[in-house]
Amino acid sequence: MRRVYPEKTENERLAIEKRFYHYLSDLFMETVKGFHISYEELDKRIEIVNPEVIREIYGNHKGIVLTTGHVGNYEWLGQYFPAYIGLPFLAPYRKFTNPYFDHFFKTTREKGGARLFHTHVTQHIVRSEKGKYLLALANDQSAPAEKSYWVKFLNQDTSFFEGTEKLARQLDFPVVYINIAVTGRGRYKLTFHPITVHPHEEEVGFIMKEHARLLEANIHQAPEYWLWSHKRWKHKKPEGFGYGFTRDILK
C-alpha cells in the first residue's frame, strides 16, 4: 500500500486497508450466498450500464475477448452476465486440487450459462472451439517473469499474463474492458470500455497497456474493492529488461 500510494498519509492508507478487510468479509459471505442465489436476485443487485456495446461488437465480429480484474464480486458477476447477455460465454479458471471442490465450484460458476475450462487447456479450447463466443479473462495475477508483459502499474513494475493480447490476436477478436464498480453493499455496476475492434491493426503491446491503464483507473475509483491479498508483486522484472513482452507473442 505504501508503494502504491506514497502520497497518502499512513492514516489514509490504514483506512483503505480497513475498508478492504471489511469488504473481504462481505465478499466471503456473498460467495457462500452465491452457491444458491437466483438469477432474479442477482438481477436486482447488478446493473449493466451499456450492454449495447457488447451486442453491437459481437454482431459485427467473430467474437469478443472480455478483460477485467478481480474487483468486486467476480463470482456473482460471472454467474449473472452470461445469463443476462444470452451469448456463448467461455472462461478459464484455475483448477482446485481437490476433485470435489473443483466440481462444486465449477458447477456453481457455470449455472448462469458460462462454460469453464482449466487454464492449462486454454490454447486447445480456443483452437478447437467453433462459432462465435465471448472469452472472459481476469488478468491481474502475478505472471511468471520470463513469460509476461511488463508495465508500470500502480506505481510499480508489474507483470501481466500474455493471454489477453495473444489470444485476441490469434482469434482476431475485439477486446473490451469491463469496469466493475461497487454501488452499495452487495450491489454492482458493469460498464464496458472497448480497447480495440481490430487487434491486428494495433501496435504490439497496445492491448496489454490499455488493459493495465483501465484496470488501474478502475482500482483507483475505490481501492478497497480490489483483491489486494493475492500476492500481486511476487515476481521481479528480469535484470536489464525495460517494459513490454519478454518474448515474441506473434510466433
Secondary structure as UniProt FT lines:
FT   TURN            2..4
FT   TURN            6..7
FT   HELIX           10..34
FT   TURN            35..36
FT   HELIX           39..45
FT   STRAND          46..48
FT   HELIX           51..60
FT   STRAND          64..68
FT   HELIX           74..85
FT   STRAND          89..93
FT   HELIX           99..110
FT   TURN            111..112
FT   STRAND          115..118
FT   HELIX           119..121
FT   HELIX           122..128
FT   STRAND          134..138
FT   TURN            145..146
FT   STRAND          149..153
FT   TURN            154..155
FT   STRAND          156..160
FT   HELIX           163..171
FT   STRAND          175..184
FT   TURN            185..186
FT   STRAND          187..196
FT   HELIX           199..201
FT   TURN            204..205
FT   HELIX           206..221
FT   HELIX           223..225
FT   TURN            228..229
FT   TURN            232..233
FT   TURN            239..240
FT   STRAND          244..245
FT   TURN            249..250
//
